[in-house]
Amino acid sequence: MPNPSLRPKALLLDGHSRAAPEVALSLGRAGLDVHVASADPDPLARHAARVTRHIPQPPRGQPGNFAAWLRELDAREGYRLVVPTSDDSLLGVAELDEDDDLRRRAVIAGDSPLHAAMDKQATWELARAVGVAVPTNVLHRRGEDPAPPRALPAVLKPQSSMNRTAGGDRKLFVEIARSGRERADMLARMLRLSSVQEQEYVAGTGVGVECLYAHGALAWAFVHERLHELPLTGGGSSYRRSLALDERLLAPAVALLDRLAWHGVAMVEFKRTPDGRLVLMEINPRLWGSLALPIDCGVDFPRGLLALAEGRPLPSQPTYRVGHRSRHVEADLAWMKANLRADHDDPLLLTRPVGRSAMEWLRPLGGGESWDYVDRSDLRLGLRMLGRVLRAEWHAWKSRAARARLRRTALRRHAGVAARAAGAARVTFLCHGNICRSPFAEALCAQMLGAARVGSSGTHPQPGRSTPERIIEAARVHGVDLAAHRSRVFDPAALRPGELLLVMDLDNYAWVARHAPALLPATTLLGLFGDPAEVEVPDPYALEGERVERVMRQIALATRRLAGVLASRDADAERAGAAAGEAR
């Protein structure tokens, strides 16, 4: 038996990515021991049979740090192949000089081609230069006031998806603005980090042309279409189908990559419009999330990368199965739920008939479909993936059931709590962090009842945190200044008899039920005072633009109605007291 320590090794970077488990399976079948690097403590890829080591992967941090870590690791292990599977790790490998042997074993393009592929404006200009169809486009430069909109809906694309900030790299995503207000909010947020392309919305089916290039020459190609995209407005595929290697589909991708003298893998993404035109969306300069499909059809791109890294000639273009489908089970379950809830009349949502999509889950029985990460040569990885999916669905079902019970309890008790609120001496608003929802409600209520009668706090254990700038800006629209606010931690013992506790969502209500059940008779949900009454006031901390304003309007309406009820009851009590005095 060969000595395991003498087997060739490959390093897989960002092992938490969707492509990573398929890379681990492919290279394991090729006879390599695979080391998986990831910031995730338990990425799925580490459970492939030939993965022999899991390595904590550092963030890119300061320029040169990632490359130094990579060089030190390679000096100990001597990798035959290094595979970056995300933009982040690709940029980390690109910190190495172009003539560096370690970079050669990563099989990536040179600095200039990489820049053209990762800079969306450069990609757009390249496409125009070689005659590839592109959407109409206006570039709004970072720090400048954007020009007026040409048409809505508008697609807003950050010029660079990865943007370095003081807090580390931040990934920006493509967004679709349906209204002028949404457009203004999105641009204001995005332009703080990156220049932004504003493009026309192109309706159609997503088509990907995947290529492997060897020093400027096309070696292999594969074409697929997206059947399900998540999110429904357009994104990565959770379900896709292989297409024939049609010259009409291949030619525009080759025109782009030939001009760049590409090296390594790339997927050129298009929209195919109803009239059959191909319109460029972007170039993905690394392995992609739908990698399982070409491998299952017979085009094993990781094996091709290995051949290039080892300096071996590539076999000729593989013949592959056409019409075969592959599915990312976890992502497609999320797609099914989104498709079920979606408005199927919305032209911007890529929905499909619910019944047909459900029946398609039977396709594996006929052999025309495979599932990502399920491989007969390594059943352990597939079983691990399915186990994770089943556990996640089971926990999600239990969570939904528990929330449904909690919701029924809160609704049943609301009328009684609201009635007893007539004589409330004080009102306290409670949310998670006490930096967004509860301080905003407190300030609004204080305007009507006086600051002495209201307060707010949070269940998060860290006091003294400030309100995010975008929440401060949204609150100012309603006449509230949260700039000086600092978070307070809720102390159940500080709530006195006769005080009312208003929580924002069922998570807050569940916290009270667990940690201070004696307060439940004085606790209810703020949203139930709204019109219409709503159980949940979403946390705007992770929201942007119009969604933040929607939450602020919801809080403002419910809080003012609550304060109005309490103020009117105060007036009733004063009138009753005056009448009693006159009678005496």
Helices and strands as residue ranges (DSSP letters): G 4-6, E 9-13, H 20-29, E 33-38, G 44-47, E 51-56, H 65-77, E 81-84, H 87-93, H 101-104, H 111-118, H 120-130, E 137-140, E 154-158, E 162-165, E 168-171, E 175-177, H 180-190, E 196-200, E 205-214, E 217-230, E 236-243, H 247-259, E 264-272, E 278-284, H 292-297, H 301-309, E 325-327, H 329-341, H 354-359, G 360-366, E 369-371, G 376-378, H 379-420, G 421-423, E 426-431, H 437-449, G 451-453, E 454-458, H 469-476, G 492-494, E 499-503, H 506-515, G 517-522, E 523-525, G 526-529, G 540-542, H 545-583
